[in-house]
Amino acid sequence: MAEFLRRLLTDEELQEETIGVVLPRALLHQLAWEKRRWEASLDPSTGEPW
């Protein structure tokens, strides 16, 4: 789910006017946190190494 949301929010093709997404600020912060974990090769849900 986190990967789907990350791609939805960062993929330029999906950000065109055909998709409108409004997310609460807290959810955006959570997604940013999970993205940083993902980029650090950590499991986004646990923070543990893969």
ModelCIF file with pLDDT and N, C-alpha, C, O atoms, coordinates in Angstrom:
data_MODEL
#
_entry.id   MODEL 
#
_entity.id                         1 
_entity.type                       polymer 
_entity.pdbx_number_of_molecules   1 
#
_entity_poly.entity_id                      1 
_entity_poly.type                           'polypeptide(L)' 
_entity_poly.nstd_linkage                   no 
_entity_poly.nstd_monomer                   no 
_entity_poly.pdbx_seq_one_letter_code       MAEFLRRLLTDEELQEETIGVVLPRALLHQLAWEKRRWEASLDPSTGEPW 
_entity_poly.pdbx_seq_one_letter_code_can   MAEFLRRLLTDEELQEETIGVVLPRALLHQLAWEKRRWEASLDPSTGEPW 
_entity_poly.pdbx_strand_id                 A 
#
loop_
_entity_poly_seq.entity_id 
_entity_poly_seq.num 
_entity_poly_seq.mon_id 
_entity_poly_seq.hetero 
1 1  MET n 
1 2  ALA n 
1 3  GLU n 
1 4  PHE n 
1 5  LEU n 
1 6  ARG n 
1 7  ARG n 
1 8  LEU n 
1 9  LEU n 
1 10 THR n 
1 11 ASP n 
1 12 GLU n 
1 13 GLU n 
1 14 LEU n 
1 15 GLN n 
1 16 GLU n 
1 17 GLU n 
1 18 THR n 
1 19 ILE n 
1 20 GLY n 
1 21 VAL n 
1 22 VAL n 
1 23 LEU n 
1 24 PRO n 
1 25 ARG n 
1 26 ALA n 
1 27 LEU n 
1 28 LEU n 
1 29 HIS n 
1 30 GLN n 
1 31 LEU n 
1 32 ALA n 
1 33 TRP n 
1 34 GLU n 
1 35 LYS n 
1 36 ARG n 
1 37 ARG n 
1 38 TRP n 
1 39 GLU n 
1 40 ALA n 
1 41 SER n 
1 42 LEU n 
1 43 ASP n 
1 44 PRO n 
1 45 SER n 
1 46 THR n 
1 47 GLY n 
1 48 GLU n 
1 49 PRO n 
1 50 TRP n 
#
_struct_asym.id          A 
_struct_asym.entity_id   1 
#
loop_
_ma_qa_metric.id 
_ma_qa_metric.mode 
_ma_qa_metric.name 
_ma_qa_metric.software_group_id 
_ma_qa_metric.type 
1 global pLDDT . pLDDT 
2 local  pLDDT . pLDDT 
#
_ma_qa_metric_global.metric_id      1 
_ma_qa_metric_global.metric_value   76.78 
_ma_qa_metric_global.model_id       1 
_ma_qa_metric_global.ordinal_id     1 
#
loop_
_ma_qa_metric_local.label_asym_id 
_ma_qa_metric_local.label_comp_id 
_ma_qa_metric_local.label_seq_id 
_ma_qa_metric_local.metric_id 
_ma_qa_metric_local.metric_value 
_ma_qa_metric_local.model_id 
_ma_qa_metric_local.ordinal_id 
A MET 1  2 81.00 1 1  
A ALA 2  2 82.00 1 2  
A GLU 3  2 82.00 1 3  
A PHE 4  2 79.00 1 4  
A LEU 5  2 79.00 1 5  
A ARG 6  2 78.00 1 6  
A ARG 7  2 76.00 1 7  
A LEU 8  2 74.00 1 8  
A LEU 9  2 75.00 1 9  
A THR 10 2 78.00 1 10 
A ASP 11 2 74.00 1 11 
A GLU 12 2 70.00 1 12 
A GLU 13 2 67.00 1 13 
A LEU 14 2 62.00 1 14 
A GLN 15 2 60.00 1 15 
A GLU 16 2 58.00 1 16 
A GLU 17 2 52.00 1 17 
A THR 18 2 49.00 1 18 
A ILE 19 2 55.00 1 19 
A GLY 20 2 57.00 1 20 
A VAL 21 2 62.00 1 21 
A VAL 22 2 67.00 1 22 
A LEU 23 2 68.00 1 23 
A PRO 24 2 75.00 1 24 
A ARG 25 2 78.00 1 25 
A ALA 26 2 79.00 1 26 
A LEU 27 2 81.00 1 27 
A LEU 28 2 79.00 1 28 
A HIS 29 2 83.00 1 29 
A GLN 30 2 85.00 1 30 
A LEU 31 2 84.00 1 31 
A ALA 32 2 86.00 1 32 
A TRP 33 2 86.00 1 33 
A GLU 34 2 85.00 1 34 
A LYS 35 2 86.00 1 35 
A ARG 36 2 88.00 1 36 
A ARG 37 2 88.00 1 37 
A TRP 38 2 86.00 1 38 
A GLU 39 2 90.00 1 39 
A ALA 40 2 91.00 1 40 
A SER 41 2 91.00 1 41 
A LEU 42 2 87.00 1 42 
A ASP 43 2 84.00 1 43 
A PRO 44 2 75.00 1 44 
A SER 45 2 77.00 1 45 
A THR 46 2 81.00 1 46 
A GLY 47 2 78.00 1 47 
A GLU 48 2 86.00 1 48 
A PRO 49 2 87.00 1 49 
A TRP 50 2 78.00 1 50 
#
loop_
_atom_site.group_PDB 
_atom_site.id 
_atom_site.type_symbol 
_atom_site.label_atom_id 
_atom_site.label_alt_id 
_atom_site.label_comp_id 
_atom_site.label_asym_id 
_atom_site.label_entity_id 
_atom_site.label_seq_id 
_atom_site.pdbx_PDB_ins_code 
_atom_site.Cartn_x 
_atom_site.Cartn_y 
_atom_site.Cartn_z 
_atom_site.occupancy 
_atom_site.B_iso_or_equiv 
_atom_site.pdbx_formal_charge 
_atom_site.auth_seq_id 
_atom_site.auth_comp_id 
_atom_site.auth_asym_id 
_atom_site.auth_atom_id 
_atom_site.pdbx_PDB_model_num 
ATOM 1   N N  . MET A 1 1  ? 0.822  -1.187 0.000   1.00 81.00 ? 1  MET A N  1 
ATOM 2   C CA . MET A 1 1  ? 0.000  0.000  0.000   1.00 81.00 ? 1  MET A CA 1 
ATOM 3   C C  . MET A 1 1  ? 0.873  1.261  0.000   1.00 81.00 ? 1  MET A C  1 
ATOM 4   O O  . MET A 1 1  ? 0.603  2.220  -0.723  1.00 81.00 ? 1  MET A O  1 
ATOM 5   N N  . ALA A 1 2  ? 1.926  1.237  0.828   1.00 82.00 ? 2  ALA A N  1 
ATOM 6   C CA . ALA A 1 2  ? 2.809  2.410  0.891   1.00 82.00 ? 2  ALA A CA 1 
ATOM 7   C C  . ALA A 1 2  ? 3.443  2.679  -0.466  1.00 82.00 ? 2  ALA A C  1 
ATOM 8   O O  . ALA A 1 2  ? 3.555  3.832  -0.882  1.00 82.00 ? 2  ALA A O  1 
ATOM 9   N N  . GLU A 1 3  ? 3.855  1.629  -1.154  1.00 82.00 ? 3  GLU A N  1 
ATOM 10  C CA . GLU A 1 3  ? 4.470  1.805  -2.479  1.00 82.00 ? 3  GLU A CA 1 
ATOM 11  C C  . GLU A 1 3  ? 3.467  2.390  -3.467  1.00 82.00 ? 3  GLU A C  1 
ATOM 12  O O  . GLU A 1 3  ? 3.814  3.264  -4.261  1.00 82.00 ? 3  GLU A O  1 
ATOM 13  N N  . PHE A 1 4  ? 2.232  1.914  -3.422  1.00 79.00 ? 4  PHE A N  1 
ATOM 14  C CA . PHE A 1 4  ? 1.194  2.445  -4.305  1.00 79.00 ? 4  PHE A CA 1 
ATOM 15  C C  . PHE A 1 4  ? 0.990  3.936  -4.062  1.00 79.00 ? 4  PHE A C  1 
ATOM 16  O O  . PHE A 1 4  ? 0.948  4.720  -5.010  1.00 79.00 ? 4  PHE A O  1 
ATOM 17  N N  . LEU A 1 5  ? 0.862  4.333  -2.793  1.00 79.00 ? 5  LEU A N  1 
ATOM 18  C CA . LEU A 1 5  ? 0.649  5.736  -2.472  1.00 79.00 ? 5  LEU A CA 1 
ATOM 19  C C  . LEU A 1 5  ? 1.858  6.583  -2.843  1.00 79.00 ? 5  LEU A C  1 
ATOM 20  O O  . LEU A 1 5  ? 1.703  7.707  -3.320  1.00 79.00 ? 5  LEU A O  1 
ATOM 21  N N  . ARG A 1 6  ? 3.065  6.053  -2.627  1.00 78.00 ? 6  ARG A N  1 
ATOM 22  C CA . ARG A 1 6  ? 4.277  6.787  -3.006  1.00 78.00 ? 6  ARG A CA 1 
ATOM 23  C C  . ARG A 1 6  ? 4.275  7.061  -4.498  1.00 78.00 ? 6  ARG A C  1 
ATOM 24  O O  . ARG A 1 6  ? 4.557  8.179  -4.928  1.00 78.00 ? 6  ARG A O  1 
ATOM 25  N N  . ARG A 1 7  ? 3.956  6.038  -5.294  1.00 76.00 ? 7  ARG A N  1 
ATOM 26  C CA . ARG A 1 7  ? 3.947  6.218  -6.746  1.00 76.00 ? 7  ARG A CA 1 
ATOM 27  C C  . ARG A 1 7  ? 2.822  7.152  -7.176  1.00 76.00 ? 7  ARG A C  1 
ATOM 28  O O  . ARG A 1 7  ? 2.990  7.940  -8.107  1.00 76.00 ? 7  ARG A O  1 
ATOM 29  N N  . LEU A 1 8  ? 1.684  7.068  -6.505  1.00 74.00 ? 8  LEU A N  1 
ATOM 30  C CA . LEU A 1 8  ? 0.563  7.942  -6.839  1.00 74.00 ? 8  LEU A CA 1 
ATOM 31  C C  . LEU A 1 8  ? 0.931  9.400  -6.634  1.00 74.00 ? 8  LEU A C  1 
ATOM 32  O O  . LEU A 1 8  ? 0.532  10.267 -7.411  1.00 74.00 ? 8  LEU A O  1 
ATOM 33  N N  . LEU A 1 9  ? 1.700  9.666  -5.576  1.00 75.00 ? 9  LEU A N  1 
ATOM 34  C CA . LEU A 1 9  ? 2.041  11.047 -5.253  1.00 75.00 ? 9  LEU A CA 1 
ATOM 35  C C  . LEU A 1 9  ? 3.285  11.552 -5.961  1.00 75.00 ? 9  LEU A C  1 
ATOM 36  O O  . LEU A 1 9  ? 3.477  12.764 -6.056  1.00 75.00 ? 9  LEU A O  1 
ATOM 37  N N  . THR A 1 10 ? 4.139  10.662 -6.462  1.00 78.00 ? 10 THR A N  1 
ATOM 38  C CA . THR A 1 10 ? 5.395  11.115 -7.065  1.00 78.00 ? 10 THR A CA 1 
ATOM 39  C C  . THR A 1 10 ? 5.484  10.878 -8.563  1.00 78.00 ? 10 THR A C  1 
ATOM 40  O O  . THR A 1 10 ? 6.332  11.486 -9.216  1.00 78.00 ? 10 THR A O  1 
ATOM 41  N N  . ASP A 1 11 ? 4.658  10.033 -9.130  1.00 74.00 ? 11 ASP A N  1 
ATOM 42  C CA . ASP A 1 11 ? 4.713  9.729  -10.562 1.00 74.00 ? 11 ASP A CA 1 
ATOM 43  C C  . ASP A 1 11 ? 4.102  10.879 -11.354 1.00 74.00 ? 11 ASP A C  1 
ATOM 44  O O  . ASP A 1 11 ? 2.923  11.193 -11.192 1.00 74.00 ? 11 ASP A O  1 
ATOM 45  N N  . GLU A 1 12 ? 4.897  11.502 -12.204 1.00 70.00 ? 12 GLU A N  1 
ATOM 46  C CA . GLU A 1 12 ? 4.430  12.669 -12.955 1.00 70.00 ? 12 GLU A CA 1 
ATOM 47  C C  . GLU A 1 12 ? 3.231  12.344 -13.849 1.00 70.00 ? 12 GLU A C  1 
ATOM 48  O O  . GLU A 1 12 ? 2.353  13.189 -14.024 1.00 70.00 ? 12 GLU A O  1 
ATOM 49  N N  . GLU A 1 13 ? 3.179  11.150 -14.409 1.00 67.00 ? 13 GLU A N  1 
ATOM 50  C CA . GLU A 1 13 ? 2.051  10.786 -15.259 1.00 67.00 ? 13 GLU A CA 1 
ATOM 51  C C  . GLU A 1 13 ? 0.745  10.746 -14.467 1.00 67.00 ? 13 GLU A C  1 
ATOM 52  O O  . GLU A 1 13 ? -0.315 11.090 -14.990 1.00 67.00 ? 13 GLU A O  1 
ATOM 53  N N  . LEU A 1 14 ? 0.825  10.327 -13.214 1.00 62.00 ? 14 LEU A N  1 
ATOM 54  C CA . LEU A 1 14 ? -0.383 10.247 -12.394 1.00 62.00 ? 14 LEU A CA 1 
ATOM 55  C C  . LEU A 1 14 ? -0.771 11.589 -11.789 1.00 62.00 ? 14 LEU A C  1 
ATOM 56  O O  . LEU A 1 14 ? -1.886 11.735 -11.287 1.00 62.00 ? 14 LEU A O  1 
ATOM 57  N N  . GLN A 1 15 ? 0.117  12.564 -11.828 1.00 60.00 ? 15 GLN A N  1 
ATOM 58  C CA . GLN A 1 15 ? -0.174 13.863 -11.231 1.00 60.00 ? 15 GLN A CA 1 
ATOM 59  C C  . GLN A 1 15 ? -0.866 14.814 -12.198 1.00 60.00 ? 15 GLN A C  1 
ATOM 60  O O  . GLN A 1 15 ? -1.122 15.969 -11.858 1.00 60.00 ? 15 GLN A O  1 
ATOM 61  N N  . GLU A 1 16 ? -1.165 14.343 -13.379 1.00 58.00 ? 16 GLU A N  1 
ATOM 62  C CA . GLU A 1 16 ? -1.873 15.196 -14.325 1.00 58.00 ? 16 GLU A CA 1 
ATOM 63  C C  . GLU A 1 16 ? -3.279 15.469 -13.794 1.00 58.00 ? 16 GLU A C  1 
ATOM 64  O O  . GLU A 1 16 ? -3.683 14.898 -12.780 1.00 58.00 ? 16 GLU A O  1 
ATOM 65  N N  . GLU A 1 17 ? -3.998 16.311 -14.453 1.00 52.00 ? 17 GLU A N  1 
ATOM 66  C CA . GLU A 1 17 ? -5.315 16.727 -13.987 1.00 52.00 ? 17 GLU A CA 1 
ATOM 67  C C  . GLU A 1 17 ? -6.333 15.584 -13.965 1.00 52.00 ? 17 GLU A C  1 
ATOM 68  O O  . GLU A 1 17 ? -7.435 15.764 -13.447 1.00 52.00 ? 17 GLU A O  1 
ATOM 69  N N  . THR A 1 18 ? -5.997 14.436 -14.505 1.00 49.00 ? 18 THR A N  1 
ATOM 70  C CA . THR A 1 18 ? -6.949 13.332 -14.521 1.00 49.00 ? 18 THR A CA 1 
ATOM 71  C C  . THR A 1 18 ? -7.152 12.719 -13.144 1.00 49.00 ? 18 THR A C  1 
ATOM 72  O O  . THR A 1 18 ? -8.162 12.058 -12.907 1.00 49.00 ? 18 THR A O  1 
ATOM 73  N N  . ILE A 1 19 ? -6.203 12.929 -12.230 1.00 55.00 ? 19 ILE A N  1 
ATOM 74  C CA . ILE A 1 19 ? -6.327 12.382 -10.879 1.00 55.00 ? 19 ILE A CA 1 
ATOM 75  C C  . ILE A 1 19 ? -6.187 13.531 -9.889  1.00 55.00 ? 19 ILE A C  1 
ATOM 76  O O  . ILE A 1 19 ? -5.198 14.263 -9.906  1.00 55.00 ? 19 ILE A O  1 
ATOM 77  N N  . GLY A 1 20 ? -7.168 13.676 -9.044  1.00 57.00 ? 20 GLY A N  1 
ATOM 78  C CA . GLY A 1 20 ? -7.094 14.688 -7.995  1.00 57.00 ? 20 GLY A CA 1 
ATOM 79  C C  . GLY A 1 20 ? -7.079 13.977 -6.651  1.00 57.00 ? 20 GLY A C  1 
ATOM 80  O O  . GLY A 1 20 ? -7.984 13.202 -6.343  1.00 57.00 ? 20 GLY A O  1 
ATOM 81  N N  . VAL A 1 21 ? -6.065 14.237 -5.863  1.00 62.00 ? 21 VAL A N  1 
ATOM 82  C CA . VAL A 1 21 ? -5.938 13.577 -4.577  1.00 62.00 ? 21 VAL A CA 1 
ATOM 83  C C  . VAL A 1 21 ? -5.731 14.640 -3.507  1.00 62.00 ? 21 VAL A C  1 
ATOM 84  O O  . VAL A 1 21 ? -4.853 15.495 -3.615  1.00 62.00 ? 21 VAL A O  1 
ATOM 85  N N  . VAL A 1 22 ? -6.547 14.565 -2.488  1.00 67.00 ? 22 VAL A N  1 
ATOM 86  C CA . VAL A 1 22 ? -6.375 15.447 -1.340  1.00 67.00 ? 22 VAL A CA 1 
ATOM 87  C C  . VAL A 1 22 ? -6.208 14.539 -0.127  1.00 67.00 ? 22 VAL A C  1 
ATOM 88  O O  . VAL A 1 22 ? -7.101 13.762 0.213   1.00 67.00 ? 22 VAL A O  1 
ATOM 89  N N  . LEU A 1 23 ? -5.046 14.649 0.522   1.00 68.00 ? 23 LEU A N  1 
ATOM 90  C CA . LEU A 1 23 ? -4.751 13.812 1.674   1.00 68.00 ? 23 LEU A CA 1 
ATOM 91  C C  . LEU A 1 23 ? -4.518 14.673 2.902   1.00 68.00 ? 23 LEU A C  1 
ATOM 92  O O  . LEU A 1 23 ? -3.988 15.779 2.802   1.00 68.00 ? 23 LEU A O  1 
ATOM 93  N N  . PRO A 1 24 ? -4.915 14.162 4.060   1.00 75.00 ? 24 PRO A N  1 
ATOM 94  C CA . PRO A 1 24 ? -4.642 14.903 5.296   1.00 75.00 ? 24 PRO A CA 1 
ATOM 95  C C  . PRO A 1 24 ? -3.139 15.081 5.502   1.00 75.00 ? 24 PRO A C  1 
ATOM 96  O O  . PRO A 1 24 ? -2.350 14.227 5.097   1.00 75.00 ? 24 PRO A O  1 
ATOM 97  N N  . ARG A 1 25 ? -2.747 16.177 6.122   1.00 78.00 ? 25 ARG A N  1 
ATOM 98  C CA . ARG A 1 25 ? -1.349 16.492 6.355   1.00 78.00 ? 25 ARG A CA 1 
ATOM 99  C C  . ARG A 1 25 ? -0.641 15.371 7.128   1.00 78.00 ? 25 ARG A C  1 
ATOM 100 O O  . ARG A 1 25 ? 0.511  15.058 6.826   1.00 78.00 ? 25 ARG A O  1 
ATOM 101 N N  . ALA A 1 26 ? -1.293 14.771 8.101   1.00 79.00 ? 26 ALA A N  1 
ATOM 102 C CA . ALA A 1 26 ? -0.680 13.696 8.892   1.00 79.00 ? 26 ALA A CA 1 
ATOM 103 C C  . ALA A 1 26 ? -0.324 12.506 8.003   1.00 79.00 ? 26 ALA A C  1 
ATOM 104 O O  . ALA A 1 26 ? 0.724  11.887 8.187   1.00 79.00 ? 26 ALA A O  1 
ATOM 105 N N  . LEU A 1 27 ? -1.185 12.186 7.046   1.00 81.00 ? 27 LEU A N  1 
ATOM 106 C CA . LEU A 1 27 ? -0.899 11.072 6.143   1.00 81.00 ? 27 LEU A CA 1 
ATOM 107 C C  . LEU A 1 27 ? 0.291  11.398 5.250   1.00 81.00 ? 27 LEU A C  1 
ATOM 108 O O  . LEU A 1 27 ? 1.114  10.526 4.972   1.00 81.00 ? 27 LEU A O  1 
ATOM 109 N N  . LEU A 1 28 ? 0.391  12.636 4.800   1.00 79.00 ? 28 LEU A N  1 
ATOM 110 C CA . LEU A 1 28 ? 1.530  13.030 3.974   1.00 79.00 ? 28 LEU A CA 1 
ATOM 111 C C  . LEU A 1 28 ? 2.837  12.913 4.760   1.00 79.00 ? 28 LEU A C  1 
ATOM 112 O O  . LEU A 1 28 ? 3.855  12.494 4.209   1.00 79.00 ? 28 LEU A O  1 
ATOM 113 N N  . HIS A 1 29 ? 2.814  13.278 6.038   1.00 83.00 ? 29 HIS A N  1 
ATOM 114 C CA . HIS A 1 29 ? 4.002  13.130 6.873   1.00 83.00 ? 29 HIS A CA 1 
ATOM 115 C C  . HIS A 1 29 ? 4.371  11.659 7.036   1.00 83.00 ? 29 HIS A C  1 
ATOM 116 O O  . HIS A 1 29 ? 5.548  11.302 6.989   1.00 83.00 ? 29 HIS A O  1 
ATOM 117 N N  . GLN A 1 30 ? 3.362  10.804 7.230   1.00 85.00 ? 30 GLN A N  1 
ATOM 118 C CA . GLN A 1 30 ? 3.612  9.363  7.368   1.00 85.00 ? 30 GLN A CA 1 
ATOM 119 C C  . GLN A 1 30 ? 4.215  8.805  6.085   1.00 85.00 ? 30 GLN A C  1 
ATOM 120 O O  . GLN A 1 30 ? 5.150  8.005  6.137   1.00 85.00 ? 30 GLN A O  1 
ATOM 121 N N  . LEU A 1 31 ? 3.693  9.216  4.946   1.00 84.00 ? 31 LEU A N  1 
ATOM 122 C CA . LEU A 1 31 ? 4.228  8.727  3.679   1.00 84.00 ? 31 LEU A CA 1 
ATOM 123 C C  . LEU A 1 31 ? 5.671  9.185  3.478   1.00 84.00 ? 31 LEU A C  1 
ATOM 124 O O  . LEU A 1 31 ? 6.501  8.427  2.976   1.00 84.00 ? 31 LEU A O  1 
ATOM 125 N N  . ALA A 1 32 ? 5.966  10.408 3.866   1.00 86.00 ? 32 ALA A N  1 
ATOM 126 C CA . ALA A 1 32 ? 7.343  10.911 3.740   1.00 86.00 ? 32 ALA A CA 1 
ATOM 127 C C  . ALA A 1 32 ? 8.280  10.083 4.630   1.00 86.00 ? 32 ALA A C  1 
ATOM 128 O O  . ALA A 1 32 ? 9.391  9.747  4.220   1.00 86.00 ? 32 ALA A O  1 
ATOM 129 N N  . TRP A 1 33 ? 7.834  9.759  5.835   1.00 86.00 ? 33 TRP A N  1 
ATOM 130 C CA . TRP A 1 33 ? 8.636  8.955  6.760   1.00 86.00 ? 33 TRP A CA 1 
ATOM 131 C C  . TRP A 1 33 ? 8.888  7.563  6.159   1.00 86.00 ? 33 TRP A C  1 
ATOM 132 O O  . TRP A 1 33 ? 10.015 7.069  6.186   1.00 86.00 ? 33 TRP A O  1 
ATOM 133 N N  . GLU A 1 34 ? 7.838  6.937  5.618   1.00 85.00 ? 34 GLU A N  1 
ATOM 134 C CA . GLU A 1 34 ? 7.985  5.612  5.014   1.00 85.00 ? 34 GLU A CA 1 
ATOM 135 C C  . GLU A 1 34 ? 8.891  5.675  3.791   1.00 85.00 ? 34 GLU A C  1 
ATOM 136 O O  . GLU A 1 34 ? 9.667  4.749  3.555   1.00 85.00 ? 34 GLU A O  1 
ATOM 137 N N  . LYS A 1 35 ? 8.807  6.745  3.010   1.00 86.00 ? 35 LYS A N  1 
ATOM 138 C CA . LYS A 1 35 ? 9.666  6.894  1.835   1.00 86.00 ? 35 LYS A CA 1 
ATOM 139 C C  . LYS A 1 35 ? 11.130 6.967  2.251   1.00 86.00 ? 35 LYS A C  1 
ATOM 140 O O  . LYS A 1 35 ? 11.980 6.344  1.615   1.00 86.00 ? 35 LYS A O  1 
ATOM 141 N N  . ARG A 1 36 ? 11.442 7.725  3.321   1.00 88.00 ? 36 ARG A N  1 
ATOM 142 C CA . ARG A 1 36 ? 12.822 7.805  3.805   1.00 88.00 ? 36 ARG A CA 1 
ATOM 143 C C  . ARG A 1 36 ? 13.316 6.442  4.261   1.00 88.00 ? 36 ARG A C  1 
ATOM 144 O O  . ARG A 1 36 ? 14.464 6.081  4.005   1.00 88.00 ? 36 ARG A O  1 
ATOM 145 N N  . ARG A 1 37 ? 12.462 5.684  4.931   1.00 88.00 ? 37 ARG A N  1 
ATOM 146 C CA . ARG A 1 37 ? 12.853 4.325  5.347   1.00 88.00 ? 37 ARG A CA 1 
ATOM 147 C C  . ARG A 1 37 ? 13.113 3.449  4.133   1.00 88.00 ? 37 ARG A C  1 
ATOM 148 O O  . ARG A 1 37 ? 14.093 2.705  4.101   1.00 88.00 ? 37 ARG A O  1 
ATOM 149 N N  . TRP A 1 38 ? 12.238 3.533  3.131   1.00 86.00 ? 38 TRP A N  1 
ATOM 150 C CA . TRP A 1 38 ? 12.369 2.729  1.911   1.00 86.00 ? 38 TRP A CA 1 
ATOM 151 C C  . TRP A 1 38 ? 13.699 3.045  1.225   1.00 86.00 ? 38 TRP A C  1 
ATOM 152 O O  . TRP A 1 38 ? 14.421 2.136  0.814   1.00 86.00 ? 38 TRP A O  1 
ATOM 153 N N  . GLU A 1 39 ? 14.019 4.332  1.104   1.00 90.00 ? 39 GLU A N  1 
ATOM 154 C CA . GLU A 1 39 ? 15.261 4.742  0.452   1.00 90.00 ? 39 GLU A CA 1 
ATOM 155 C C  . GLU A 1 39 ? 16.491 4.316  1.245   1.00 90.00 ? 39 GLU A C  1 
ATOM 156 O O  . GLU A 1 39 ? 17.570 4.163  0.673   1.00 90.00 ? 39 GLU A O  1 
ATOM 157 N N  . ALA A 1 40 ? 16.344 4.123  2.544   1.00 91.00 ? 40 ALA A N  1 
ATOM 158 C CA . ALA A 1 40 ? 17.452 3.674  3.395   1.00 91.00 ? 40 ALA A CA 1 
ATOM 159 C C  . ALA A 1 40 ? 17.519 2.150  3.466   1.00 91.00 ? 40 ALA A C  1 
ATOM 160 O O  . ALA A 1 40 ? 18.246 1.602  4.295   1.00 91.00 ? 40 ALA A O  1 
ATOM 161 N N  . SER A 1 41 ? 16.764 1.458  2.603   1.00 91.00 ? 41 SER A N  1 
ATOM 162 C CA . SER A 1 41 ? 16.691 -0.014 2.566   1.00 91.00 ? 41 SER A CA 1 
ATOM 163 C C  . SER A 1 41 ? 16.187 -0.597 3.883   1.00 91.00 ? 41 SER A C  1 
ATOM 164 O O  . SER A 1 41 ? 16.661 -1.636 4.342   1.00 91.00 ? 41 SER A O  1 
ATOM 165 N N  . LEU A 1 42 ? 15.220 0.091  4.477   1.00 87.00 ? 42 LEU A N  1 
ATOM 166 C CA . LEU A 1 42 ? 14.570 -0.401 5.688   1.00 87.00 ? 42 LEU A CA 1 
ATOM 167 C C  . LEU A 1 42 ? 13.115 -0.722 5.374   1.00 87.00 ? 42 LEU A C  1 
ATOM 168 O O  . LEU A 1 42 ? 12.502 -0.092 4.512   1.00 87.00 ? 42 LEU A O  1 
ATOM 169 N N  . ASP A 1 43 ? 12.575 -1.693 6.071   1.00 84.00 ? 43 ASP A N  1 
ATOM 170 C CA . ASP A 1 43 ? 11.157 -2.026 5.928   1.00 84.00 ? 43 ASP A CA 1 
ATOM 171 C C  . ASP A 1 43 ? 10.352 -0.813 6.391   1.00 84.00 ? 43 ASP A C  1 
ATOM 172 O O  . ASP A 1 43 ? 10.469 -0.417 7.551   1.00 84.00 ? 43 ASP A O  1 
ATOM 173 N N  . PRO A 1 44 ? 9.541  -0.212 5.523   1.00 75.00 ? 44 PRO A N  1 
ATOM 174 C CA . PRO A 1 44 ? 8.801  0.988  5.900   1.00 75.00 ? 44 PRO A CA 1 
ATOM 175 C C  . PRO A 1 44 ? 7.873  0.793  7.104   1.00 75.00 ? 44 PRO A C  1 
ATOM 176 O O  . PRO A 1 44 ? 7.640  1.737  7.859   1.00 75.00 ? 44 PRO A O  1 
ATOM 177 N N  . SER A 1 45 ? 7.350  -0.404 7.287   1.00 77.00 ? 45 SER A N  1 
ATOM 178 C CA . SER A 1 45 ? 6.399  -0.607 8.379   1.00 77.00 ? 45 SER A CA 1 
ATOM 179 C C  . SER A 1 45 ? 7.076  -0.870 9.719   1.00 77.00 ? 45 SER A C  1 
ATOM 180 O O  . SER A 1 45 ? 6.491  -0.592 10.766  1.00 77.00 ? 45 SER A O  1 
ATOM 181 N N  . THR A 1 46 ? 8.310  -1.406 9.707   1.00 81.00 ? 46 THR A N  1 
ATOM 182 C CA . THR A 1 46 ? 8.970  -1.759 10.968  1.00 81.00 ? 46 THR A CA 1 
ATOM 183 C C  . THR A 1 46 ? 10.228 -0.950 11.239  1.00 81.00 ? 46 THR A C  1 
ATOM 184 O O  . THR A 1 46 ? 10.622 -0.794 12.394  1.00 81.00 ? 46 THR A O  1 
ATOM 185 N N  . GLY A 1 47 ? 10.870 -0.429 10.188  1.00 78.00 ? 47 GLY A N  1 
ATOM 186 C CA . GLY A 1 47 ? 12.127 0.278  10.348  1.00 78.00 ? 47 GLY A CA 1 
ATOM 187 C C  . GLY A 1 47 ? 13.315 -0.655 10.435  1.00 78.00 ? 47 GLY A C  1 
ATOM 188 O O  . GLY A 1 47 ? 14.447 -0.206 10.616  1.00 78.00 ? 47 GLY A O  1 
ATOM 189 N N  . GLU A 1 48 ? 13.071 -1.947 10.309  1.00 86.00 ? 48 GLU A N  1 
ATOM 190 C CA . GLU A 1 48 ? 14.136 -2.951 10.367  1.00 86.00 ? 48 GLU A CA 1 
ATOM 191 C C  . GLU A 1 48 ? 14.746 -3.145 8.976   1.00 86.00 ? 48 GLU A C  1 
ATOM 192 O O  . GLU A 1 48 ? 14.069 -2.921 7.972   1.00 86.00 ? 48 GLU A O  1 
ATOM 193 N N  . PRO A 1 49 ? 16.014 -3.557 8.903   1.00 87.00 ? 49 PRO A N  1 
ATOM 194 C CA . PRO A 1 49 ? 16.618 -3.847 7.591   1.00 87.00 ? 49 PRO A CA 1 
ATOM 195 C C  . PRO A 1 49 ? 15.866 -4.970 6.874   1.00 87.00 ? 49 PRO A C  1 
ATOM 196 O O  . PRO A 1 49 ? 15.315 -5.875 7.501   1.00 87.00 ? 49 PRO A O  1 
ATOM 197 N N  . TRP A 1 50 ? 15.860 -4.886 5.563   1.00 78.00 ? 50 TRP A N  1 
ATOM 198 C CA . TRP A 1 50 ? 15.199 -5.930 4.775   1.00 78.00 ? 50 TRP A CA 1 
ATOM 199 C C  . TRP A 1 50 ? 15.964 -7.186 4.992   1.00 78.00 ? 50 TRP A C  1 
ATOM 200 O O  . TRP A 1 50 ? 15.613 -8.226 4.436   1.00 78.00 ? 50 TRP A O  1 
#
